[in-house]
Each structure stands twice: as C-alpha cells, then as structure tokens.
Amino acid sequence: MLKAVLFDLDNTLMDFMQMKRKCCEAAVDAMKDAGLKTGKRKTLEVLFELYDKYGMEYKKIFQELLKKLTGQVDFHILAEGVWAYRKTKVSYVKTYPNTVPTLLKLKNMGMKLGIVSDAPAVNAWMRLVEMRIHNFFDVVVTLHDTNITKPSPEPFKLALKKLNVSPKECLFVGDYVNKDIKGANALGMITAFAKYGAVIVGKAGKTKPFRPKRSGADYEIKAISEVARIAMKENA
C-alpha cells in the first residue's frame, strides 16, 4: 500500500532551468549596461561553463565570470548583475501548473509528502517558501542533511526513515534519470519519471527536452497532475 510520495524539487516541482536562464540573461544585460564589453552570447556561454564547473548553486559565480572575462572584479558591474538576477528571480520561482492542486489531492488521500533535493538547504527552503508550498511537506532532505548527492541511497534512506515508511510504500517523482530514478529504484521504491521537467543543458544555458528510450521508472508522466492518479492506482 502506498503511504508516501517523495519529490525532487528542481525541474520536478518548479522549472529551475527556465528560472536560471532568465535570471542569467537579465544579469548579463545589466552587467553590459554597467560597462562589461563582452558580447551577450559569449558571456552567457562562459557563465554556463562556469556553472558546469562550480555547480548551479555556486554563490560567487559572477565574481568568477568577471575574473574569467576581464581578469578582475569590478564591483559596480558585479552589483548590477547580482541585483538584476535577484529581481528577475522573483518572477520565475513558481510551481509547474497544477502542482498545488496535486499536493492537496495527495494530502486528502492521507499521503505523507516529502522532498529529496541535492540543493543546499537554504536554497531549497527559499524556493519552497517563495512558492508557498513548504507547509505541504512532512520532511525536506537537502544536501545539508547528508553531505552526499543522489543517486547515493543516503538521502532517500533519511527521508524514508523520517516518514517512517518502507521503500515499497513510497513513490518517488523526479526528472533526473541517473540520480532520481536510479537512486530510488535501487532501494525498491516505486518511481515516476517527470518527463515534463527533464532537459539537457547546452551552450549558454539553452535547453532541449531529454527523452531517453528507457528511463527505468515504473511510470513516465507528462504533467505533475498524473501523480495523484498513480497514487490512486497503486492503492486500488
């Protein structure tokens, strides 16, 4: 019997890559207006190369960008970029359509809900609070809690322990095959591949859908609303 549903956060509950791309474009435009001479496309390409090196959550990414492009950090240009990034972020930290109704349905079915994310704790919690969905979740496991990322079993095990459910009593929903699906499958959890959020990130942060021939998941979903139907089917 299904008792709980665990979700990945980025590109599963929210379109993280759209947010990241839009924020970075705004930041680059602002830095160019402040005096950065490098072309926009080149700047974005270098920026996302640095994200690939340091990680998407790296706090000093714009300092590294300016050092890479100009050999130094101009703090006026830096401040303009950071300000534009933060201002734009407000408009793009939002759930996928039908996320809140789906979470409500799951709660009304008696499901325990949780998050297992590779994001740092403060970043994950900020996004959940900004989207006003934090109160839906009984447990939130982040990088801070285990210091190891998926597909390691440790983040999944911690969430299951806190929810007091077995792997077979839990559905995991995620967009990353090699982390979310592989990790949850290894523990014997029921899995759903979030096709709607799965992307490949290319040059300058441009994305295209990731559609593997085989995800390895028990279910493949085109919208988050399908999760409630899976829960009902598993308990039929």
Buried (B, 14 or more C-beta within 10 A) or exposed (E): EBBBBBBBBBBBBBBBBBBBBBBBBBBBBBBBEBEBEBEBEEBBBBBBBBBEEEEBBEEEBBBBBBEBBBEEBBEEBBBBBBBBBEEBBEEBBBBBEBBBEBBEBBBEEEBBBBBBBBBBBEBBBBBBEBBEBBEBBBBBBBBBBBEEBBBBBBBBBBBBEBBEBEBEBBBBBBBBBEBBBBBBBEBEBBBBBBBBBBBEBEEBBBBEEBEBEEBBBBBBBEBBBBBBEBBEEBEE
